[in-house]
């Protein structure tokens, strides 16, 4: 599928009938009463709704036909579960259902594999969060979600973090209609020519030290040992370790 075309998965959405909200509600009631023809008509006439949602995911490198089919699953779930008596538009309920189904598909097919138990915990946490938000009219804290789930806060945080989709270096950050800025454009190499020269100078200075000086500096600064511990290992006094260490560092500084 291409963004400028209306045909997707063999369906020409330009030829689909547009339903008025009243007609949708009538068909929904019939479909939920078991009328298969009404259900099929609802699905067919709302494929444009799926397409509009799918186009929000065009920069993720996924096959759009696959996403369209997954979105249709979300549409069917919305049709089967929508309550016509709530007095809200079907699209208000259907769009989040379609988005949720696509996001679930993207998480489950992510290159970073997450265990089934952790995914289940994350999905349950999102359901609890939605329920608490609707009840309290505000976003709940992690503590409130964990309490409602009877689950440690740490498990909730880890599960939610695990299903977050990794950002691609080619994800767009900004576009003015001509030039697009990607994530990779905001990254910079913090290593400068001066850093390379300093590293070379340090390596050269270290190569000029004696074996005992190198060993003392390694024990002190790479292994984190105290001067007393080094003195015991090398077999000299702590005062000698201090003197050798100080002399070696001063020589390195002079050469750099």
Buried (B, 14 or more C-beta within 10 A) or exposed (E): BEEEEBEBBEBEBEEBEEBEEEBBBBBBEBBBEEBEEBBEBBBEBBBBBBBBBBEEBEEBEBEBEBBBBBBBBBBBBBBEEBEBEEEEEBBEBBBBBBBBBBBBBBBEEBEEEBEEEBBEBBBBBBEBBEEBEEEEEEEBEBEBBBBBBEBEBEBBBEBBEBBEEEEEEEBEEEEEEEEEEBEEBEEEEEEEEEEEEEEEEEEEBBEEBEEBBBBBBEBBEEEEBEBEBBBEBBEBEBEBBBEBBEEBBEBBEEEE
